[in-house]
Amino acid sequence: MEQLVAQIEQYKKEISQVTVANAADVEAFRIKYLGTKGLVKTIMGEMKSVDADKKREAGQLLNEFKIYVEARFEEIRNIGEEHSVATTAVDLSLPGADLPLGARHPISIIQNKIIQIFHRLGFAVAEGNEIEDDWHNFSALNLPENHPARDMQDTFYISQNPDWLLRTHTSSVQIREMQKGVLPLRIICPGRVYRNETISARAHCFFNQVEGLYIAENVSFADLKQTLYFFVQEMFGKDVKVRFRPSYFPFTEPSAEMDISCLICGGEGCSVCKKTGWVEILGCGMVHPKVLENCGIDPNKYTGFAFGMGIERITMLSYQIKDLRLFSENDTRFLQQFTPATS
Ligand code: PHE
């Protein structure tokens, strides 16, 4: 017992004199005294050689020693931290380093602008899933199986379930909204869509759309034209000319495509407008009565118009970007050019 007491006194003295200069010294202390093979563990082991009647006393002594070493370790750790702050601290009077500021993606900027314009006309945003079933993407839109118009939209199917696919347009969101049966309905549906197309400067296997839908009593083609005129003027300015060409979509009747005068050459003819002076920006038409019926809406009471545009196309025209692959390559040299202020 006496020996133990003397030994502990000796260690305490040693420990009280330890000095540290850095984190490595602190760690060395921990290993030497508190580690698994450290002094505290070793000396605890000596309990076995203490006589049975002294065990209690010795246990208490050793426990106190352990507490002492732990407390000393705390002290040493604090000293070590102070040292390391003092030696590695930065000069706080130096000017701060700039954090690089991100930029909004051009597609987001233009999508937000489109949403804002239609918002002013009372259109609310509706969103849906990118994985759709065949009915919502095709059948409900008057594209029954084997309909040749399905070829217009080369589709990615999900191998797990032949009924599932990546939506080819956000018209599927319109179907889901119509099914809810709350009329009149005035929505725009922004979102990403997928088509199995060869990637080039003008086409990609995924892109973004905004589709619009207005259903109420007595909606006419004149309403559609006026809505789209308003959109084009807000989007591209008052000088832009607009023309409608008859077209075909299975879900609208009559259908049209809308062109605007080329923003690059002002209608003179250039490579972007393929020397025609016009650029197509969207498809539109009066919602086919069958589509209304498919969604449980009475076509004798309600009529509606729909339109759909690719955001990439509008963005390319707005910023004069010639290759749409730039939108998905994540090259910050390209993306940094579009500050939020542009929106
Ligand atoms: N859904 C069509 C497409 O993706 C666009 C469109 C929408 C055309 C509404 C007419 C009416 O190409």
Residues whose N, C-alpha, C, O or C-beta is under 5 A from the ligand:
A	BS01	LIG	T168 H169 S171 F249 T252 G283 C284 G285 A306 F307 G308
